[in-house]
């Protein structure tokens, strides 16, 4: 998994952090949690706020549309 896989990252974070209130999650948390995913294998320095926002948005939209 790499930074381009924002939806896959979001789904894995959603599964792993199912009890987290998404509205309280920061981009810093998304960054740290993504790096900790066993399936993630990309350069941490390639991340940026746009990528992290995309992950957040994918996660948020899954929560509100799939409940």
PDB file of N, CA, C, O and CB in Angstrom:
ATOM      1  N   UNK A   1       0.862  -1.172   0.000  1.00  0.00           N
ATOM      2  CA  UNK A   1       0.000   0.000   0.000  1.00  0.00           C
ATOM      3  C   UNK A   1       0.907   1.232   0.000  1.00  0.00           C
ATOM      4  O   UNK A   1       1.927   1.265   0.688  1.00  0.00           O
ATOM      5  CB  UNK A   1      -0.980  -0.001   1.238  1.00  0.00           C
ATOM      6  N   UNK A   2       0.518   2.249  -0.785  1.00  0.00           N
ATOM      7  CA  UNK A   2       1.307   3.477  -0.828  1.00  0.00           C
ATOM      8  C   UNK A   2       0.384   4.696  -0.694  1.00  0.00           C
ATOM      9  O   UNK A   2      -0.834   4.564  -0.573  1.00  0.00           O
ATOM     10  CB  UNK A   2       2.127   3.553  -2.144  1.00  0.00           C
ATOM     11  N   UNK A   3       0.999   5.881  -0.719  1.00  0.00           N
ATOM     12  CA  UNK A   3       0.219   7.110  -0.501  1.00  0.00           C
ATOM     13  C   UNK A   3      -0.870   7.319  -1.542  1.00  0.00           C
ATOM     14  O   UNK A   3      -1.866   7.985  -1.261  1.00  0.00           O
ATOM     15  CB  UNK A   3       1.137   8.307  -0.498  1.00  0.00           C
ATOM     16  N   UNK A   4      -0.702   6.765  -2.737  1.00  0.00           N
ATOM     17  CA  UNK A   4      -1.716   6.933  -3.774  1.00  0.00           C
ATOM     18  C   UNK A   4      -2.985   6.135  -3.480  1.00  0.00           C
ATOM     19  O   UNK A   4      -4.032   6.410  -4.065  1.00  0.00           O
ATOM     20  CB  UNK A   4      -1.152   6.519  -5.117  1.00  0.00           C
ATOM     21  N   UNK A   5      -2.910   5.172  -2.602  1.00  0.00           N
ATOM     22  CA  UNK A   5      -4.048   4.309  -2.270  1.00  0.00           C
ATOM     23  C   UNK A   5      -4.855   4.912  -1.120  1.00  0.00           C
ATOM     24  O   UNK A   5      -5.056   4.268  -0.090  1.00  0.00           O
ATOM     25  CB  UNK A   5      -3.561   2.886  -1.897  1.00  0.00           C
ATOM     26  N   UNK A   6      -5.310   6.135  -1.300  1.00  0.00           N
ATOM     27  CA  UNK A   6      -5.983   6.825  -0.193  1.00  0.00           C
ATOM     28  C   UNK A   6      -7.233   6.090   0.283  1.00  0.00           C
ATOM     29  O   UNK A   6      -7.495   6.022   1.484  1.00  0.00           O
ATOM     30  CB  UNK A   6      -6.354   8.233  -0.614  1.00  0.00           C
ATOM     31  N   UNK A   7      -7.996   5.545  -0.646  1.00  0.00           N
ATOM     32  CA  UNK A   7      -9.223   4.835  -0.242  1.00  0.00           C
ATOM     33  C   UNK A   7      -8.880   3.563   0.542  1.00  0.00           C
ATOM     34  O   UNK A   7      -9.510   3.278   1.560  1.00  0.00           O
ATOM     35  CB  UNK A   7     -10.079   4.479  -1.487  1.00  0.00           C
ATOM     36  N   UNK A   8      -7.907   2.814   0.084  1.00  0.00           N
ATOM     37  CA  UNK A   8      -7.504   1.589   0.790  1.00  0.00           C
ATOM     38  C   UNK A   8      -6.967   1.915   2.181  1.00  0.00           C
ATOM     39  O   UNK A   8      -7.247   1.205   3.147  1.00  0.00           O
ATOM     40  CB  UNK A   8      -6.439   0.822  -0.022  1.00  0.00           C
ATOM     41  N   UNK A   9      -6.201   2.984   2.270  1.00  0.00           N
ATOM     42  CA  UNK A   9      -5.686   3.405   3.582  1.00  0.00           C
ATOM     43  C   UNK A   9      -6.855   3.789   4.480  1.00  0.00           C
ATOM     44  O   UNK A   9      -6.912   3.380   5.640  1.00  0.00           O
ATOM     45  CB  UNK A   9      -4.689   4.598   3.440  1.00  0.00           C
ATOM     46  N   UNK A  10      -7.782   4.571   3.948  1.00  0.00           N
ATOM     47  CA  UNK A  10      -8.941   5.008   4.732  1.00  0.00           C
ATOM     48  C   UNK A  10      -9.744   3.819   5.252  1.00  0.00           C
ATOM     49  O   UNK A  10     -10.173   3.817   6.406  1.00  0.00           O
ATOM     50  CB  UNK A  10      -9.841   5.914   3.888  1.00  0.00           C
ATOM     51  N   UNK A  11      -9.946   2.815   4.414  1.00  0.00           N
ATOM     52  CA  UNK A  11     -10.719   1.649   4.835  1.00  0.00           C
ATOM     53  C   UNK A  11      -9.980   0.853   5.909  1.00  0.00           C
ATOM     54  O   UNK A  11     -10.602   0.312   6.823  1.00  0.00           O
ATOM     55  CB  UNK A  11     -11.023   0.753   3.633  1.00  0.00           C
ATOM     56  N   UNK A  12      -8.684   0.783   5.800  1.00  0.00           N
ATOM     57  CA  UNK A  12      -7.910   0.073   6.823  1.00  0.00           C
ATOM     58  C   UNK A  12      -7.927   0.846   8.141  1.00  0.00           C
ATOM     59  O   UNK A  12      -8.054   0.244   9.207  1.00  0.00           O
ATOM     60  CB  UNK A  12      -6.455  -0.144   6.351  1.00  0.00           C
ATOM     61  N   UNK A  13      -7.803   2.152   8.079  1.00  0.00           N
ATOM     62  CA  UNK A  13      -7.880   2.966   9.298  1.00  0.00           C
ATOM     63  C   UNK A  13      -9.279   2.885   9.912  1.00  0.00           C
ATOM     64  O   UNK A  13      -9.426   2.817  11.132  1.00  0.00           O
ATOM     65  CB  UNK A  13      -7.516   4.439   8.991  1.00  0.00           C
ATOM     66  N   UNK A  14     -10.294   2.893   9.065  1.00  0.00           N
ATOM     67  CA  UNK A  14     -11.676   2.767   9.555  1.00  0.00           C
ATOM     68  C   UNK A  14     -11.871   1.446  10.287  1.00  0.00           C
ATOM     69  O   UNK A  14     -12.525   1.392  11.328  1.00  0.00           O
ATOM     70  CB  UNK A  14     -12.680   2.875   8.388  1.00  0.00           C
ATOM     71  N   UNK A  15     -11.296   0.382   9.733  1.00  0.00           N
ATOM     72  CA  UNK A  15     -11.410  -0.933  10.362  1.00  0.00           C
ATOM     73  C   UNK A  15     -10.627  -0.976  11.684  1.00  0.00           C
ATOM     74  O   UNK A  15     -11.112  -1.502  12.686  1.00  0.00           O
ATOM     75  CB  UNK A  15     -10.901  -2.030   9.400  1.00  0.00           C
ATOM     76  N   UNK A  16      -9.438  -0.429  11.670  1.00  0.00           N
ATOM     77  CA  UNK A  16      -8.567  -0.509  12.846  1.00  0.00           C
ATOM     78  C   UNK A  16      -9.004   0.443  13.965  1.00  0.00           C
ATOM     79  O   UNK A  16      -8.864   0.123  15.145  1.00  0.00           O
ATOM     80  CB  UNK A  16      -7.131  -0.203  12.447  1.00  0.00           C
ATOM     81  N   UNK A  17      -9.523   1.594  13.597  1.00  0.00           N
ATOM     82  CA  UNK A  17      -9.901   2.615  14.585  1.00  0.00           C
ATOM     83  C   UNK A  17     -11.407   2.860  14.539  1.00  0.00           C
ATOM     84  O   UNK A  17     -11.859   4.000  14.427  1.00  0.00           O
ATOM     85  CB  UNK A  17      -9.134   3.940  14.329  1.00  0.00           C
ATOM     86  N   UNK A  18     -12.166   1.791  14.627  1.00  0.00           N
ATOM     87  CA  UNK A  18     -13.620   1.872  14.468  1.00  0.00           C
ATOM     88  C   UNK A  18     -14.326   2.659  15.567  1.00  0.00           C
ATOM     89  O   UNK A  18     -15.444   3.131  15.361  1.00  0.00           O
ATOM     90  CB  UNK A  18     -14.189   0.497  14.417  1.00  0.00           C
ATOM     91  N   UNK A  19     -13.697   2.807  16.724  1.00  0.00           N
ATOM     92  CA  UNK A  19     -14.345   3.522  17.822  1.00  0.00           C
ATOM     93  C   UNK A  19     -13.933   4.993  17.908  1.00  0.00           C
ATOM     94  O   UNK A  19     -14.344   5.701  18.827  1.00  0.00           O
ATOM     95  CB  UNK A  19     -14.030   2.836  19.125  1.00  0.00           C
ATOM     96  N   UNK A  20     -13.125   5.447  16.956  1.00  0.00           N
ATOM     97  CA  UNK A  20     -12.650   6.828  16.952  1.00  0.00           C
ATOM     98  C   UNK A  20     -13.722   7.738  16.363  1.00  0.00           C
ATOM     99  O   UNK A  20     -14.396   7.374  15.398  1.00  0.00           O
ATOM    100  CB  UNK A  20     -11.327   6.954  16.154  1.00  0.00           C
ATOM    101  N   UNK A  21     -13.873   8.911  16.944  1.00  0.00           N
ATOM    102  CA  UNK A  21     -14.766   9.922  16.379  1.00  0.00           C
ATOM    103  C   UNK A  21     -14.001  10.612  15.250  1.00  0.00           C
ATOM    104  O   UNK A  21     -13.067  11.372  15.509  1.00  0.00           O
ATOM    105  CB  UNK A  21     -15.248  10.962  17.478  1.00  0.00           C
ATOM    106  N   UNK A  22     -14.383  10.358  14.022  1.00  0.00           N
ATOM    107  CA  UNK A  22     -13.667  10.869  12.855  1.00  0.00           C
ATOM    108  C   UNK A  22     -13.543  12.390  12.889  1.00  0.00           C
ATOM    109  O   UNK A  22     -12.565  12.940  12.381  1.00  0.00           O
ATOM    110  CB  UNK A  22     -14.371  10.435  11.576  1.00  0.00           C
ATOM    111  N   UNK A  23     -14.502  13.064  13.468  1.00  0.00           N
ATOM    112  CA  UNK A  23     -14.467  14.522  13.513  1.00  0.00           C
ATOM    113  C   UNK A  23     -13.393  15.051  14.450  1.00  0.00           C
ATOM    114  O   UNK A  23     -13.086  16.243  14.424  1.00  0.00           O
ATOM    115  CB  UNK A  23     -15.810  15.055  13.934  1.00  0.00           C
ATOM    116  N   UNK A  24     -12.822  14.191  15.271  1.00  0.00           N
ATOM    117  CA  UNK A  24     -11.747  14.595  16.180  1.00  0.00           C
ATOM    118  C   UNK A  24     -10.372  14.121  15.714  1.00  0.00           C
ATOM    119  O   UNK A  24      -9.367  14.383  16.376  1.00  0.00           O
ATOM    120  CB  UNK A  24     -12.021  14.061  17.569  1.00  0.00           C
ATOM    121  N   UNK A  25     -10.324  13.432  14.590  1.00  0.00           N
ATOM    122  CA  UNK A  25      -9.064  12.917  14.070  1.00  0.00           C
ATOM    123  C   UNK A  25      -8.317  14.026  13.345  1.00  0.00           C
ATOM    124  O   UNK A  25      -8.900  14.761  12.547  1.00  0.00           O
ATOM    125  CB  UNK A  25      -9.306  11.718  13.128  1.00  0.00           C
ATOM    126  N   UNK A  26      -7.011  14.141  13.630  1.00  0.00           N
ATOM    127  CA  UNK A  26      -6.180  15.159  12.987  1.00  0.00           C
ATOM    128  C   UNK A  26      -5.407  14.554  11.816  1.00  0.00           C
ATOM    129  O   UNK A  26      -5.270  13.336  11.709  1.00  0.00           O
ATOM    130  CB  UNK A  26      -5.205  15.788  14.005  1.00  0.00           C
ATOM    131  N   UNK A  27      -4.912  15.413  10.956  1.00  0.00           N
ATOM    132  CA  UNK A  27      -4.078  14.942   9.856  1.00  0.00           C
ATOM    133  C   UNK A  27      -2.809  14.292  10.386  1.00  0.00           C
ATOM    134  O   UNK A  27      -2.295  13.347   9.788  1.00  0.00           O
ATOM    135  CB  UNK A  27      -3.729  16.097   8.912  1.00  0.00           C
ATOM    136  N   UNK A  28      -2.301  14.794  11.506  1.00  0.00           N
ATOM    137  CA  UNK A  28      -1.125  14.187  12.137  1.00  0.00           C
ATOM    138  C   UNK A  28      -1.401  12.761  12.581  1.00  0.00           C
ATOM    139  O   UNK A  28      -0.547  11.887  12.431  1.00  0.00           O
ATOM    140  CB  UNK A  28      -0.676  15.020  13.330  1.00  0.00           C
ATOM    141  N   UNK A  29      -2.577  12.522  13.123  1.00  0.00           N
ATOM    142  CA  UNK A  29      -2.938  11.165  13.515  1.00  0.00           C
ATOM    143  C   UNK A  29      -3.047  10.259  12.305  1.00  0.00           C
ATOM    144  O   UNK A  29      -2.575   9.122  12.334  1.00  0.00           O
ATOM    145  CB  UNK A  29      -4.248  11.165  14.287  1.00  0.00           C
ATOM    146  N   UNK A  30      -3.661  10.749  11.245  1.00  0.00           N
ATOM    147  CA  UNK A  30      -3.787   9.942  10.026  1.00  0.00           C
ATOM    148  C   UNK A  30      -2.399   9.578   9.506  1.00  0.00           C
ATOM    149  O   UNK A  30      -2.163   8.438   9.106  1.00  0.00           O
ATOM    150  CB  UNK A  30      -4.594  10.705   8.936  1.00  0.00           C
ATOM    151  N   UNK A  31      -1.495  10.532   9.512  1.00  0.00           N
ATOM    152  CA  UNK A  31      -0.126  10.281   9.062  1.00  0.00           C
ATOM    153  C   UNK A  31       0.529   9.185   9.905  1.00  0.00           C
ATOM    154  O   UNK A  31       1.059   8.215   9.362  1.00  0.00           O
ATOM    155  CB  UNK A  31       0.708  11.574   9.129  1.00  0.00           C
ATOM    156  N   UNK A  32       0.493   9.338  11.212  1.00  0.00           N
ATOM    157  CA  UNK A  32       1.120   8.376  12.124  1.00  0.00           C
ATOM    158  C   UNK A  32       0.477   7.001  12.009  1.00  0.00           C
ATOM    159  O   UNK A  32       1.178   5.991  11.942  1.00  0.00           O
ATOM    160  CB  UNK A  32       1.029   8.872  13.567  1.00  0.00           C
ATOM    161  N   UNK A  33      -0.837   6.955  11.984  1.00  0.00           N
ATOM    162  CA  UNK A  33      -1.547   5.679  11.904  1.00  0.00           C
ATOM    163  C   UNK A  33      -1.286   4.984  10.570  1.00  0.00           C
ATOM    164  O   UNK A  33      -1.163   3.761  10.516  1.00  0.00           O
ATOM    165  CB  UNK A  33      -3.050   5.895  12.098  1.00  0.00           C
ATOM    166  N   UNK A  34      -1.202   5.771   9.492  1.00  0.00           N
ATOM    167  CA  UNK A  34      -0.923   5.179   8.179  1.00  0.00           C
ATOM    168  C   UNK A  34       0.461   4.533   8.166  1.00  0.00           C
ATOM    169  O   UNK A  34       0.620   3.412   7.684  1.00  0.00           O
ATOM    170  CB  UNK A  34      -1.025   6.248   7.068  1.00  0.00           C
ATOM    171  N   UNK A  35       1.443   5.228   8.684  1.00  0.00           N
ATOM    172  CA  UNK A  35       2.802   4.672   8.723  1.00  0.00           C
ATOM    173  C   UNK A  35       2.862   3.391   9.542  1.00  0.00           C
ATOM    174  O   UNK A  35       3.698   2.525   9.283  1.00  0.00           O
ATOM    175  CB  UNK A  35       3.779   5.695   9.297  1.00  0.00           C
ATOM    176  N   UNK A  36       1.980   3.266  10.529  1.00  0.00           N
ATOM    177  CA  UNK A  36       1.975   2.084  11.393  1.00  0.00           C
ATOM    178  C   UNK A  36       1.249   0.887  10.788  1.00  0.00           C
ATOM    179  O   UNK A  36       1.341  -0.220  11.319  1.00  0.00           O
ATOM    180  CB  UNK A  36       1.344   2.427  12.707  1.00  0.00           C
ATOM    181  N   UNK A  37       0.532   1.092   9.689  1.00  0.00           N
ATOM    182  CA  UNK A  37      -0.179  -0.028   9.067  1.00  0.00           C
ATOM    183  C   UNK A  37       0.829  -1.041   8.514  1.00  0.00           C
ATOM    184  O   UNK A  37       1.757  -0.659   7.801  1.00  0.00           O
ATOM    185  CB  UNK A  37      -1.122   0.478   7.935  1.00  0.00           C
ATOM    186  N   UNK A  38       0.656  -2.322   8.834  1.00  0.00           N
ATOM    187  CA  UNK A  38       1.595  -3.337   8.346  1.00  0.00           C
ATOM    188  C   UNK A  38       1.663  -3.416   6.820  1.00  0.00           C
ATOM    189  O   UNK A  38       2.707  -3.751   6.260  1.00  0.00           O
ATOM    190  CB  UNK A  38       1.211  -4.687   8.897  1.00  0.00           C
ATOM    191  N   UNK A  39       0.557  -3.109   6.152  1.00  0.00           N
ATOM    192  CA  UNK A  39       0.501  -3.199   4.698  1.00  0.00           C
ATOM    193  C   UNK A  39       1.110  -1.984   4.001  1.00  0.00           C
ATOM    194  O   UNK A  39       1.332  -2.003   2.791  1.00  0.00           O
ATOM    195  CB  UNK A  39      -0.926  -3.369   4.256  1.00  0.00           C
ATOM    196  N   UNK A  40       1.379  -0.923   4.774  1.00  0.00           N
ATOM    197  CA  UNK A  40       1.871   0.315   4.181  1.00  0.00           C
ATOM    198  C   UNK A  40       3.368   0.227   3.933  1.00  0.00           C
ATOM    199  O   UNK A  40       4.143  -0.126   4.821  1.00  0.00           O
ATOM    200  CB  UNK A  40       1.551   1.513   5.084  1.00  0.00           C
ATOM    201  N   UNK A  41       3.761   0.558   2.699  1.00  0.00           N
ATOM    202  CA  UNK A  41       5.163   0.454   2.325  1.00  0.00           C
ATOM    203  C   UNK A  41       5.503   1.559   1.332  1.00  0.00           C
ATOM    204  O   UNK A  41       5.629   1.315   0.132  1.00  0.00           O
ATOM    205  CB  UNK A  41       5.475  -0.940   1.727  1.00  0.00           C
ATOM    206  N   UNK A  42       5.650   2.776   1.849  1.00  0.00           N
ATOM    207  CA  UNK A  42       5.991   3.908   0.996  1.00  0.00           C
ATOM    208  C   UNK A  42       6.854   4.873   1.805  1.00  0.00           C
ATOM    209  O   UNK A  42       6.950   4.757   3.027  1.00  0.00           O
ATOM    210  CB  UNK A  42       4.706   4.619   0.452  1.00  0.00           C
ATOM    211  N   UNK A  43       7.466   5.804   1.130  1.00  0.00           N
ATOM    212  CA  UNK A  43       8.340   6.789   1.752  1.00  0.00           C
ATOM    213  C   UNK A  43       7.493   7.784   2.555  1.00  0.00           C
ATOM    214  O   UNK A  43       6.640   8.460   1.981  1.00  0.00           O
ATOM    215  CB  UNK A  43       9.194   7.526   0.679  1.00  0.00           C
ATOM    216  N   UNK A  44       7.712   7.884   3.858  1.00  0.00           N
ATOM    217  CA  UNK A  44       6.941   8.830   4.676  1.00  0.00           C
ATOM    218  C   UNK A  44       7.061  10.275   4.193  1.00  0.00           C
ATOM    219  O   UNK A  44       6.136  11.066   4.378  1.00  0.00           O
ATOM    220  CB  UNK A  44       7.393   8.746   6.117  1.00  0.00           C
ATOM    221  N   UNK A  45       8.174  10.621   3.585  1.00  0.00           N
ATOM    222  CA  UNK A  45       8.390  11.997   3.138  1.00  0.00           C
ATOM    223  C   UNK A  45       7.565  12.365   1.905  1.00  0.00           C
ATOM    224  O   UNK A  45       7.486  13.540   1.547  1.00  0.00           O
ATOM    225  CB  UNK A  45       9.851  12.210   2.843  1.00  0.00           C
ATOM    226  N   UNK A  46       6.955  11.386   1.258  1.00  0.00           N
ATOM    227  CA  UNK A  46       6.119  11.659   0.095  1.00  0.00           C
ATOM    228  C   UNK A  46       4.722  12.142   0.477  1.00  0.00           C
ATOM    229  O   UNK A  46       3.954  12.582  -0.379  1.00  0.00           O
ATOM    230  CB  UNK A  46       6.012  10.420  -0.760  1.00  0.00           C
ATOM    231  N   UNK A  47       4.404  12.058   1.746  1.00  0.00           N
ATOM    232  CA  UNK A  47       3.091  12.496   2.213  1.00  0.00           C
ATOM    233  C   UNK A  47       3.001  14.019   2.176  1.00  0.00           C
ATOM    234  O   UNK A  47       4.005  14.723   2.278  1.00  0.00           O
ATOM    235  CB  UNK A  47       2.817  11.974   3.638  1.00  0.00           C
ATOM    236  N   UNK A  48       1.773  14.504   2.029  1.00  0.00           N
ATOM    237  CA  UNK A  48       1.509  15.941   2.148  1.00  0.00           C
ATOM    238  C   UNK A  48       0.081  16.123   2.638  1.00  0.00           C
ATOM    239  O   UNK A  48      -0.677  15.159   2.743  1.00  0.00           O
ATOM    240  CB  UNK A  48       1.734  16.683   0.783  1.00  0.00           C
ATOM    241  N   UNK A  49      -0.277  17.352   2.934  1.00  0.00           N
ATOM    242  CA  UNK A  49      -1.616  17.615   3.484  1.00  0.00           C
ATOM    243  C   UNK A  49      -2.736  17.207   2.527  1.00  0.00           C
ATOM    244  O   UNK A  49      -3.792  16.760   2.973  1.00  0.00           O
ATOM    245  CB  UNK A  49      -1.757  19.090   3.824  1.00  0.00           C
ATOM    246  N   UNK A  50      -2.520  17.353   1.229  1.00  0.00           N
ATOM    247  CA  UNK A  50      -3.560  16.964   0.265  1.00  0.00           C
ATOM    248  C   UNK A  50      -3.834  15.465   0.331  1.00  0.00           C
ATOM    249  O   UNK A  50      -4.990  15.044   0.294  1.00  0.00           O
ATOM    250  CB  UNK A  50      -3.146  17.360  -1.165  1.00  0.00           C
ATOM    251  N   UNK A  51      -2.787  14.664   0.427  1.00  0.00           N
ATOM    252  CA  UNK A  51      -2.950  13.210   0.537  1.00  0.00           C
ATOM    253  C   UNK A  51      -3.662  12.861   1.831  1.00  0.00           C
ATOM    254  O   UNK A  51      -4.592  12.053   1.838  1.00  0.00           O
ATOM    255  CB  UNK A  51      -1.585  12.496   0.470  1.00  0.00           C
ATOM    256  N   UNK A  52      -3.225  13.470   2.927  1.00  0.00           N
ATOM    257  CA  UNK A  52      -3.843  13.174   4.223  1.00  0.00           C
ATOM    258  C   UNK A  52      -5.309  13.602   4.245  1.00  0.00           C
ATOM    259  O   UNK A  52      -6.146  12.910   4.824  1.00  0.00           O
ATOM    260  CB  UNK A  52      -3.074  13.873   5.354  1.00  0.00           C
ATOM    261  N   UNK A  53      -5.620  14.719   3.629  1.00  0.00           N
ATOM    262  CA  UNK A  53      -7.023  15.163   3.538  1.00  0.00           C
ATOM    263  C   UNK A  53      -7.852  14.194   2.702  1.00  0.00           C
ATOM    264  O   UNK A  53      -9.017  13.942   3.011  1.00  0.00           O
ATOM    265  CB  UNK A  53      -7.105  16.579   2.931  1.00  0.00           C
ATOM    266  N   UNK A  54      -7.259  13.657   1.653  1.00  0.00           N
ATOM    267  CA  UNK A  54      -7.975  12.677   0.826  1.00  0.00           C
ATOM    268  C   UNK A  54      -8.291  11.419   1.616  1.00  0.00           C
ATOM    269  O   UNK A  54      -9.387  10.870   1.508  1.00  0.00           O
ATOM    270  CB  UNK A  54      -7.152  12.319  -0.416  1.00  0.00           C
ATOM    271  N   UNK A  55      -7.334  10.967   2.408  1.00  0.00           N
ATOM    272  CA  UNK A  55      -7.576   9.799   3.271  1.00  0.00           C
ATOM    273  C   UNK A  55      -8.706  10.109   4.238  1.00  0.00           C
ATOM    274  O   UNK A  55      -9.632   9.315   4.403  1.00  0.00           O
ATOM    275  CB  UNK A  55      -6.288   9.399   4.050  1.00  0.00           C
ATOM    276  N   UNK A  56      -8.622  11.279   4.882  1.00  0.00           N
ATOM    277  CA  UNK A  56      -9.668  11.686   5.823  1.00  0.00           C
ATOM    278  C   UNK A  56     -11.025  11.731   5.134  1.00  0.00           C
ATOM    279  O   UNK A  56     -12.009  11.218   5.667  1.00  0.00           O
ATOM    280  CB  UNK A  56      -9.339  13.056   6.436  1.00  0.00           C
ATOM    281  N   UNK A  57     -11.085  12.331   3.973  1.00  0.00           N
ATOM    282  CA  UNK A  57     -12.356  12.465   3.257  1.00  0.00           C
ATOM    283  C   UNK A  57     -12.923  11.101   2.873  1.00  0.00           C
ATOM    284  O   UNK A  57     -14.121  10.863   3.026  1.00  0.00           O
ATOM    285  CB  UNK A  57     -12.172  13.327   2.002  1.00  0.00           C
ATOM    286  N   UNK A  58     -12.074  10.207   2.378  1.00  0.00           N
ATOM    287  CA  UNK A  58     -12.533   8.859   2.042  1.00  0.00           C
ATOM    288  C   UNK A  58     -13.095   8.158   3.272  1.00  0.00           C
ATOM    289  O   UNK A  58     -14.143   7.517   3.199  1.00  0.00           O
ATOM    290  CB  UNK A  58     -11.385   8.032   1.440  1.00  0.00           C
ATOM    291  N   UNK A  59     -12.416   8.275   4.381  1.00  0.00           N
ATOM    292  CA  UNK A  59     -12.843   7.653   5.639  1.00  0.00           C
ATOM    293  C   UNK A  59     -14.173   8.263   6.082  1.00  0.00           C
ATOM    294  O   UNK A  59     -15.118   7.543   6.401  1.00  0.00           O
ATOM    295  CB  UNK A  59     -11.758   7.834   6.748  1.00  0.00           C
ATOM    296  N   UNK A  60     -14.236   9.583   6.098  1.00  0.00           N
ATOM    297  CA  UNK A  60     -15.447  10.288   6.535  1.00  0.00           C
ATOM    298  C   UNK A  60     -16.650   9.916   5.673  1.00  0.00           C
ATOM    299  O   UNK A  60     -17.727   9.624   6.192  1.00  0.00           O
ATOM    300  CB  UNK A  60     -15.227  11.803   6.493  1.00  0.00           C
ATOM    301  N   UNK A  61     -16.463   9.928   4.364  1.00  0.00           N
ATOM    302  CA  UNK A  61     -17.571   9.612   3.467  1.00  0.00           C
ATOM    303  C   UNK A  61     -18.043   8.174   3.622  1.00  0.00           C
ATOM    304  O   UNK A  61     -19.238   7.901   3.513  1.00  0.00           O
ATOM    305  CB  UNK A  61     -17.167   9.863   2.033  1.00  0.00           C
ATOM    306  N   UNK A  62     -17.134   7.267   3.871  1.00  0.00           N
ATOM    307  CA  UNK A  62     -17.538   5.877   4.125  1.00  0.00           C
ATOM    308  C   UNK A  62     -18.380   5.787   5.387  1.00  0.00           C
ATOM    309  O   UNK A  62     -19.365   5.051   5.430  1.00  0.00           O
ATOM    310  CB  UNK A  62     -16.304   4.965   4.248  1.00  0.00           C
ATOM    311  N   UNK A  63     -17.996   6.528   6.405  1.00  0.00           N
ATOM    312  CA  UNK A  63     -18.756   6.490   7.659  1.00  0.00           C
ATOM    313  C   UNK A  63     -20.163   7.048   7.489  1.00  0.00           C
ATOM    314  O   UNK A  63     -21.128   6.475   7.994  1.00  0.00           O
ATOM    315  CB  UNK A  63     -18.023   7.270   8.743  1.00  0.00           C
ATOM    316  N   UNK A  64     -20.278   8.157   6.783  1.00  0.00           N
ATOM    317  CA  UNK A  64     -21.606   8.774   6.701  1.00  0.00           C
ATOM    318  C   UNK A  64     -22.500   8.097   5.668  1.00  0.00           C
ATOM    319  O   UNK A  64     -23.723   8.155   5.792  1.00  0.00           O
ATOM    320  CB  UNK A  64     -21.472  10.248   6.368  1.00  0.00           C
ATOM    321  N   UNK A  65     -21.924   7.458   4.656  1.00  0.00           N
ATOM    322  CA  UNK A  65     -22.736   6.841   3.616  1.00  0.00           C
ATOM    323  C   UNK A  65     -22.994   5.340   3.828  1.00  0.00           C
ATOM    324  O   UNK A  65     -23.905   4.773   3.225  1.00  0.00           O
ATOM    325  CB  UNK A  65     -22.072   7.046   2.291  1.00  0.00           C
ATOM    326  N   UNK A  66     -22.208   4.719   4.665  1.00  0.00           N
ATOM    327  CA  UNK A  66     -22.295   3.258   4.817  1.00  0.00           C
ATOM    328  C   UNK A  66     -22.882   2.807   6.148  1.00  0.00           C
ATOM    329  O   UNK A  66     -22.894   1.613   6.449  1.00  0.00           O
ATOM    330  CB  UNK A  66     -20.933   2.655   4.660  1.00  0.00           C
ATOM    331  N   UNK A  67     -23.370   3.758   6.951  1.00  0.00           N
ATOM    332  CA  UNK A  67     -23.895   3.357   8.270  1.00  0.00           C
ATOM    333  C   UNK A  67     -25.164   2.627   8.168  1.00  0.00           C
ATOM    334  O   UNK A  67     -25.728   2.225   9.186  1.00  0.00           O
ATOM    335  CB  UNK A  67     -24.092   4.531   9.148  1.00  0.00           C
TER     336      UNK A  67
END
